[in-house]
Amino acid sequence: MTSHYLILLRTFWLGGLWVCAYLVRPLLEQRGFFPQHGIEVMHVMVGLGVICGVLMFMLALMAGVLHWRETPVQLLLVMILLSLMYFALLPWWKLQMMLLHALSVLGLIWLLMAPVSVLHRDRR
């Protein structure tokens, strides 16, 4: 049951990042609303992503499915750290957009490494 929630949270986080980076931003930029008004959309999505990442980490920790040496767990922690670093770059929106693209690529790698479950563990 926990794995279903982890997959749902991962889908929301990665889907939101990709929608913001590759659909919302170009559309707002074309209409002339980016970065003045569109950057708030990015801030909200990255903030929700941090919340999802921390929830995923806590759920996986409580369920006992964390293996620190597995790459999906390490990618989850790196993505949480990079999402927090996004807010450290608050005055520089172009650097934030570069970090958003890096998060999207890391999310794709994470998705390809653990396609069925977010954090997998052999239960014997």
C-alpha positions in Angstrom: 0.0 0.0 0.0 2.8 2.4 0.8 4.4 1.8 -2.6 1.2 3.1 -4.3 1.4 6.3 -2.3 5.1 6.7 -3.2 4.3 6.2 -6.9 1.5 8.7 -6.7 3.7 11.3 -5.0 6.5 10.7 -7.5 4.1 11.1 -10.4 2.8 14.4 -9.0 6.3 15.7 -8.4 7.9 14.8 -11.7 4.8 15.6 -13.7 4.5 19.0 -12.1 8.2 19.7 -12.8 7.9 18.7 -16.4 4.6 20.6 -17.0 6.1 23.8 -15.5 9.4 23.5 -17.3 8.2 22.4 -20.8 4.6 23.6 -21.1 3.8 26.5 -18.7 7.1 28.4 -19.0 7.1 28.5 -22.9 3.5 29.4 -23.0 3.8 32.2 -20.5 7.0 33.4 -22.2 5.3 33.6 -25.5 2.4 35.7 -24.0 4.9 38.0 -22.3 4.1 37.0 -18.7 7.5 35.3 -17.9 9.5 36.0 -15.7 7.4 38.8 -14.1 4.4 36.7 -13.3 5.2 33.2 -14.4 8.1 32.6 -11.9 5.6 32.3 -9.1 4.2 29.2 -10.8 7.6 27.6 -10.8 8.2 28.5 -7.1 4.9 26.9 -6.1 5.7 23.7 -8.0 9.2 23.3 -6.7 7.9 24.0 -3.2 5.2 21.3 -3.6 8.0 19.0 -5.0 10.0 19.5 -1.8 7.0 18.6 0.3 6.3 15.5 -1.9 10.0 14.5 -1.7 10.1 14.8 2.1 6.8 12.9 2.4 8.1 10.1 0.1 11.3 9.9 2.2 9.4 9.8 5.5 6.9 7.2 4.2 9.6 5.0 2.8 11.6 5.3 6.1 8.5 4.4 8.2 7.7 1.4 5.9 11.3 0.2 6.1 11.9 0.0 2.4 15.0 2.3 2.4 18.3 0.9 1.3 20.8 3.8 1.5 23.1 2.2 -1.1 20.5 2.0 -3.8 20.6 4.6 -6.4 16.9 5.5 -6.4 17.1 6.5 -2.8 20.2 8.6 -3.4 18.5 10.3 -6.3 15.5 11.1 -4.2 17.8 12.8 -1.6 19.7 14.6 -4.3 16.5 15.9 -5.8 15.2 17.1 -2.4 18.5 18.9 -1.9 18.5 20.5 -5.4 14.9 21.6 -4.8 15.9 23.3 -1.6 18.8 24.9 -3.4 16.4 26.3 -6.0 15.1 28.7 -3.3 18.6 29.7 -2.4 18.9 31.1 -6.0 15.8 33.3 -5.6 17.2 36.5 -7.1 18.6 34.8 -10.1 15.7 33.3 -12.1 17.8 32.2 -15.0 19.9 30.0 -12.7 16.7 28.7 -11.2 15.5 27.7 -14.6 18.7 25.8 -15.2 18.3 24.0 -11.9 14.7 23.2 -12.9 15.9 21.6 -16.1 18.5 19.6 -14.1 15.8 18.4 -11.7 13.7 17.3 -14.7 16.5 15.3 -16.1 17.3 13.7 -12.7 13.7 12.9 -12.4 13.7 11.2 -15.7 16.8 9.2 -14.7 15.1 8.3 -11.4 11.9 7.2 -13.3 13.9 5.0 -15.7 15.9 3.4 -12.8 12.8 2.5 -10.7 9.9 2.2 -13.2 7.6 0.0 -11.1 8.2 1.3 -7.7 9.7 4.4 -6.2 11.9 2.6 -3.7 12.2 -1.1 -4.4 13.1 -3.8 -2.0 13.1 -7.6 -2.3 10.7 -8.9 0.3 11.6 -12.5 1.1 
